[in-house]
Amino acid sequence: MKNNKIAIVNSSSFGKIFPKHINELKKVGSVEFFQFDQNIPGNELAKALKGYNYIIASVTPFFTKEFFENIEDLRLISRHGIGYNNIDLEAAAKHNTIVSLVPALVERDSVAEQTITNLLNLMRKVCLSYQEVKEDRWENRANFVGHTLFNKTVGIIGLGNTGSCIAETLRNGFRCEVIAYDPNKSKLEMQMSGVKKVDLESLLKGADVICLSANLTQESLHLIGNKEVEIMKEGVYISNSARGALVDEEAILSGLGTKKIAGYATDVLETEPGRASHPLLDFPNVIITPHTGAYTMECLEAMGNKCVEDVLKVMDGKFPVRSVQSQSIYIKKV
């Protein structure tokens, strides 16, 4: 057990809000925190993490083919989250590294709630009007007439765990008509959730509000670009709590500039962390939160429990729940 070395990489929350997670890991090995630039070259990342057998990883940095070619005896990367687009899965499998994820249901409610919270903030101009009160300009309240979310047509891109929760909340709580684009969901599956299945073009043309909750893949990279913005409704609102690279940020900037987009709320950026100099922040009708969709006490406790469980399972020669791979030399054959 003393030879087990565990690295916590680029996580701003793991073990800090719930120290019990670190205490559990220290019972089975040494634990160290690391913070890297998201674009650190793979060979440099491997050099910095040399000798570590287990990694608990955030959405960055990128564990590339070059990284895996320069690391030895890395048994597990446990994602402190539900996505794995920052890990080269093929290279991980080739080098016998198990990749495991937090089950999507753990984050479902929290991320859906953040999507809708940011959307309401945007549509009702909550932050802008609050700032006026803080600056003793209550009388300017007529400048902050917003739009209701009730009874709007909402288009959801990606109707997985989070998307379906957004759909249920908006349909049942806000009486919205919900349409969705998801090539992986059948018409019947969507109907069972009270959602109408449409193609992407129909969604863009018909939605007053668009919520992004899709996985980031090669096919969905920059799914929303200039062409897509052009065919959207005038004055559309967009909320994104999935991945920043689902949109071409230049296209969003252009849409905001022409007022085609009435407002953009996002919890994610293509390059994180975001800075005060980000051009999106030049627009008052933009809200950016720092990737805090899963940041509820309930969600973070469950996520931390899962990552600790992953490490303990692999140490015991067992696959973690939600392992991407089905084979590894580190797992006992039954």
C-alpha positions as CSV (number, residue, x, y, z in Angstrom):
1,M,0.0,0.0,0.0
2,K,2.8,2.4,0.8
3,N,3.9,2.2,-2.9
4,N,0.6,3.5,-4.2
5,K,0.9,7.1,-5.4
6,I,-2.2,9.1,-6.1
7,A,-2.3,12.4,-8.0
8,I,-5.2,14.9,-7.9
9,V,-4.9,16.9,-11.1
10,N,-6.4,20.3,-11.8
11,S,-9.3,19.8,-9.5
12,S,-10.4,22.9,-7.6
13,S,-12.8,21.0,-5.4
14,F,-11.8,17.3,-4.8
15,G,-10.8,16.8,-1.2
16,K,-11.1,20.4,-0.3
17,I,-14.8,20.6,0.5
18,F,-14.9,17.0,1.7
19,P,-11.6,16.2,3.4
20,K,-12.8,12.7,4.1
21,H,-12.0,11.8,0.5
22,I,-8.4,12.7,0.9
23,N,-8.2,10.9,4.3
24,E,-9.6,7.7,2.7
25,L,-7.0,7.8,0.0
26,K,-4.2,8.5,2.5
27,K,-5.0,5.2,4.1
28,V,-3.9,3.3,1.0
29,G,-1.2,5.5,-0.5
30,S,0.5,9.0,-0.7
31,V,-1.6,11.8,-2.2
32,E,-0.4,14.9,-4.0
33,F,-2.2,17.8,-5.7
34,F,-1.1,19.1,-9.1
35,Q,-2.1,22.1,-11.2
36,F,-1.1,22.2,-14.9
37,D,-1.8,24.5,-17.8
38,Q,-4.5,22.8,-19.9
39,N,-2.2,22.7,-23.0
40,I,0.9,21.3,-21.3
41,P,2.7,18.9,-23.8
42,G,2.1,15.3,-23.1
43,N,5.7,14.4,-22.5
44,E,6.0,17.2,-19.9
45,L,2.8,16.1,-18.2
46,A,4.1,12.5,-18.0
47,K,7.4,13.7,-16.6
48,A,5.6,15.6,-13.9
49,L,3.4,12.7,-13.0
50,K,6.2,10.0,-13.2
51,G,5.7,7.3,-10.6
52,Y,2.0,8.0,-9.9
53,N,-0.2,4.9,-10.3
54,Y,-3.6,6.6,-9.9
55,I,-4.9,10.0,-11.2
56,I,-8.1,11.8,-10.2
57,A,-8.5,14.2,-13.1
58,S,-10.6,17.3,-13.9
59,V,-11.7,18.5,-17.4
60,T,-8.0,19.5,-18.0
61,P,-5.2,18.9,-18.9
62,F,-5.3,16.7,-22.0
63,F,-4.0,13.2,-21.5
64,T,-2.7,12.6,-25.0
65,K,-1.1,9.8,-26.9
66,E,2.3,11.4,-26.2
67,F,1.4,11.4,-22.5
68,F,0.7,7.7,-22.4
69,E,3.8,6.8,-24.4
70,N,5.9,8.5,-21.7
71,I,4.2,7.2,-18.5
72,E,4.6,3.8,-16.9
73,D,2.4,1.8,-14.5
74,L,-0.4,4.2,-14.6
75,R,-3.3,2.0,-13.6
76,L,-6.2,4.4,-13.4
77,I,-7.5,7.9,-14.5
78,S,-10.7,8.5,-12.6
79,R,-12.5,11.5,-14.0
80,H,-13.9,13.8,-11.4
81,G,-16.8,14.3,-13.8
82,I,-18.9,12.7,-16.5
83,G,-16.9,13.6,-19.7
84,Y,-13.7,12.1,-21.1
85,N,-12.9,14.3,-24.1
86,N,-9.6,15.3,-22.5
87,I,-8.3,11.7,-22.5
88,D,-7.1,9.7,-25.5
89,L,-9.0,6.5,-24.8
90,E,-7.3,4.4,-27.4
91,A,-3.9,5.3,-26.1
92,A,-5.0,4.7,-22.5
93,A,-6.2,1.2,-23.4
94,K,-3.1,0.4,-25.3
95,H,-1.0,1.3,-22.3
96,N,-3.3,-0.6,-19.9
97,T,-4.6,2.5,-18.1
98,I,-8.2,2.2,-17.0
99,V,-10.4,5.3,-17.5
100,S,-13.5,5.6,-15.3
101,L,-16.3,8.3,-15.1
102,V,-18.7,9.5,-12.6
103,P,-22.2,8.2,-13.5
104,A,-24.1,10.9,-15.3
105,L,-27.0,10.7,-12.9
106,V,-24.7,12.0,-10.1
107,E,-24.4,15.4,-11.9
108,R,-27.8,15.4,-13.6
109,D,-29.9,17.6,-11.3
110,S,-27.1,20.0,-10.4
111,V,-26.0,20.7,-14.0
112,A,-29.6,21.0,-15.3
113,E,-30.4,23.4,-12.5
114,Q,-27.4,25.5,-13.4
115,T,-28.4,25.7,-17.0
116,I,-31.9,27.0,-16.1
117,T,-30.6,29.3,-13.3
118,N,-28.2,31.0,-15.7
119,L,-30.9,31.2,-18.4
120,L,-33.4,32.9,-16.0
121,N,-30.7,35.2,-14.8
122,L,-30.0,36.2,-18.4
123,M,-33.6,36.6,-19.5
124,R,-34.7,38.5,-16.4
125,K,-31.4,40.6,-16.2
126,V,-30.9,39.7,-12.6
127,C,-27.2,40.4,-12.3
128,L,-27.5,43.7,-14.2
129,S,-30.4,45.0,-12.1
130,Y,-28.7,43.8,-8.9
131,Q,-25.6,45.8,-9.8
132,E,-27.7,48.9,-10.2
133,V,-29.1,48.5,-6.7
134,K,-25.6,48.1,-5.3
135,E,-24.6,51.3,-7.0
136,D,-27.6,53.2,-5.6
137,R,-29.5,53.5,-8.9
138,W,-32.8,51.8,-8.0
139,E,-34.7,54.3,-10.1
140,N,-33.2,52.8,-13.3
141,R,-35.3,49.7,-12.9
142,A,-37.2,50.4,-16.1
143,N,-34.0,49.6,-18.0
144,F,-34.2,46.0,-16.9
145,V,-37.4,44.7,-18.5
146,G,-36.7,41.1,-19.4
147,H,-38.5,38.1,-20.9
148,T,-40.4,35.3,-19.2
149,L,-39.3,31.7,-19.7
150,F,-42.9,30.5,-19.3
151,N,-44.6,29.2,-22.5
152,K,-41.5,29.6,-24.7
153,T,-40.4,27.0,-27.2
154,V,-37.2,25.6,-25.9
155,G,-34.8,23.6,-28.1
156,I,-32.5,21.2,-26.3
157,I,-29.4,19.9,-28.1
158,G,-28.5,16.6,-26.5
159,L,-31.3,14.8,-24.6
160,G,-29.2,12.6,-22.3
161,N,-29.3,12.6,-18.5
162,T,-28.9,16.4,-18.1
163,G,-30.8,17.3,-21.2
164,S,-33.8,15.2,-20.2
165,C,-33.8,16.8,-16.7
166,I,-33.8,20.2,-18.3
167,A,-36.7,19.1,-20.5
168,E,-38.7,17.8,-17.6
169,T,-38.2,20.9,-15.6
170,L,-39.1,23.3,-18.3
171,R,-42.1,21.4,-19.6
172,N,-43.6,20.7,-16.2
173,G,-42.4,23.8,-14.3
174,F,-42.5,26.5,-17.0
175,R,-45.1,25.1,-19.4
176,C,-42.6,25.3,-22.2
177,E,-43.0,23.4,-25.5
178,V,-39.8,21.4,-25.6
179,I,-38.2,20.2,-28.9
180,A,-34.9,18.4,-29.0
181,Y,-32.1,17.3,-31.4
182,D,-30.2,14.2,-30.5
183,P,-29.3,11.6,-33.2
184,N,-28.8,9.0,-30.5
185,K,-32.4,9.2,-29.2
186,S,-35.4,7.8,-31.0
187,K,-38.7,9.6,-31.6
188,L,-40.4,7.2,-29.1
189,E,-37.8,7.8,-26.4
190,M,-38.4,11.6,-26.7
191,Q,-42.1,11.2,-26.7
192,M,-41.9,9.3,-23.5
193,S,-40.3,12.5,-22.0
194,G,-42.9,14.7,-23.5
195,V,-40.4,16.1,-26.0
196,K,-40.7,16.4,-29.8
197,K,-37.8,15.1,-31.8
198,V,-36.6,17.4,-34.6
199,D,-33.6,17.8,-36.8
200,L,-31.0,20.5,-35.9
201,E,-32.2,23.0,-38.6
202,S,-35.8,22.8,-37.4
203,L,-34.7,23.3,-33.8
204,L,-32.6,26.3,-34.6
205,K,-35.4,27.9,-36.7
206,G,-38.2,27.2,-34.1
207,A,-36.7,27.7,-30.7
208,D,-37.0,30.9,-28.6
209,V,-34.5,29.4,-26.2
210,I,-31.7,26.9,-26.9
211,C,-30.0,24.8,-24.2
212,L,-26.8,22.9,-25.0
213,S,-26.3,19.6,-23.1
214,A,-24.6,17.4,-25.6
215,N,-21.3,15.5,-25.3
216,L,-18.3,16.9,-27.0
217,T,-17.1,14.7,-29.8
218,Q,-15.5,15.2,-33.2
219,E,-18.9,15.4,-34.7
220,S,-20.3,18.0,-32.2
221,L,-17.2,20.2,-32.1
222,H,-18.4,23.7,-33.1
223,L,-21.9,22.3,-33.7
224,I,-23.1,25.9,-33.4
225,G,-21.2,28.1,-35.9
226,N,-22.0,31.1,-38.2
227,K,-24.4,29.1,-40.4
228,E,-26.4,27.8,-37.4
229,V,-26.6,31.3,-35.8
230,E,-27.8,32.7,-39.1
231,I,-30.9,30.5,-39.2
232,M,-31.8,31.0,-35.6
233,K,-34.8,33.1,-34.5
234,E,-34.2,36.7,-34.0
235,G,-33.7,37.4,-30.3
236,V,-32.8,33.8,-29.3
237,Y,-31.4,33.1,-25.8
238,I,-28.8,30.4,-25.5
239,S,-27.6,28.6,-22.3
240,N,-24.7,26.2,-22.3
241,S,-23.6,24.1,-19.3
242,A,-22.1,21.2,-21.3
243,R,-18.8,22.0,-23.1
244,G,-17.5,25.3,-24.4
245,A,-16.3,23.9,-27.7
246,L,-19.9,22.9,-28.7
247,V,-20.1,26.5,-30.0
248,D,-17.8,28.5,-32.2
249,E,-17.3,31.5,-29.8
250,E,-16.6,33.8,-32.8
251,A,-20.0,32.9,-34.2
252,I,-21.6,33.7,-30.8
253,L,-19.8,37.0,-30.7
254,S,-21.0,37.8,-34.2
255,G,-24.6,36.9,-33.2
256,L,-24.5,39.0,-30.1
257,G,-23.1,41.9,-32.2
258,T,-26.0,41.8,-34.7
259,K,-28.5,41.2,-31.9
260,K,-29.6,37.9,-33.5
261,I,-28.7,36.4,-30.1
262,A,-30.5,38.2,-27.3
263,G,-28.2,36.7,-24.7
264,Y,-25.7,34.0,-24.0
265,A,-25.3,32.2,-20.7
266,T,-22.5,29.7,-20.3
267,D,-20.9,27.8,-17.6
268,V,-18.1,26.6,-19.9
269,L,-15.6,28.0,-22.4
270,E,-13.5,26.5,-25.1
271,T,-10.4,27.6,-23.2
272,E,-10.5,27.4,-19.5
273,P,-10.0,29.1,-17.2
274,G,-11.6,32.1,-18.7
275,R,-10.2,35.6,-17.9
276,A,-11.7,39.1,-17.5
277,S,-10.3,39.9,-21.0
278,H,-12.5,37.3,-22.7
279,P,-14.3,39.1,-25.5
280,L,-17.7,37.6,-24.5
281,L,-17.6,39.8,-21.4
282,D,-17.7,42.9,-23.5
283,F,-21.4,42.3,-23.9
284,P,-23.8,43.1,-21.0
285,N,-26.2,40.3,-22.2
286,V,-23.7,37.6,-21.4
287,I,-23.3,35.6,-18.2
288,I,-20.3,33.4,-17.7
289,T,-20.0,31.2,-14.6
290,P,-16.7,29.3,-13.9
291,H,-17.7,25.7,-14.7
292,T,-19.7,25.4,-11.5
293,G,-22.6,23.3,-12.9
294,A,-21.8,20.4,-10.6
295,Y,-20.8,22.6,-7.7
296,T,-23.5,21.6,-5.2
297,M,-22.6,20.0,-1.9
298,E,-24.7,17.0,-2.7
299,C,-23.1,16.5,-6.1
300,L,-19.5,17.0,-5.1
301,E,-19.8,14.6,-2.2
302,A,-21.2,11.9,-4.5
303,M,-18.5,12.6,-7.1
304,G,-15.8,12.4,-4.5
305,N,-17.2,9.1,-3.1
306,K,-17.1,7.7,-6.6
307,C,-13.5,8.6,-7.3
308,V,-12.3,7.2,-4.0
309,E,-14.2,4.0,-4.8
310,D,-12.6,3.8,-8.2
311,V,-9.1,3.9,-6.7
312,L,-10.0,1.3,-4.1
313,K,-11.6,-1.1,-6.6
314,V,-8.6,-1.0,-9.0
315,M,-6.2,-1.6,-6.1
316,D,-8.4,-4.6,-5.3
317,G,-8.1,-5.9,-8.9
318,K,-11.7,-4.9,-9.8
319,F,-13.1,-2.7,-12.5
320,P,-14.7,0.6,-11.3
321,V,-18.3,1.3,-12.1
322,R,-18.5,3.2,-15.4
323,S,-15.1,2.0,-16.7
324,V,-14.6,2.9,-20.3
325,Q,-12.4,-0.2,-20.9
326,S,-13.5,-3.8,-20.5
327,Q,-10.0,-5.3,-20.2
328,S,-6.9,-4.5,-18.3
329,I,-3.8,-6.3,-17.0
330,Y,-4.5,-4.8,-13.6
331,I,-7.8,-6.5,-13.2
332,K,-8.1,-10.0,-11.7
333,K,-9.6,-12.6,-14.1
334,V,-12.6,-14.2,-12.6
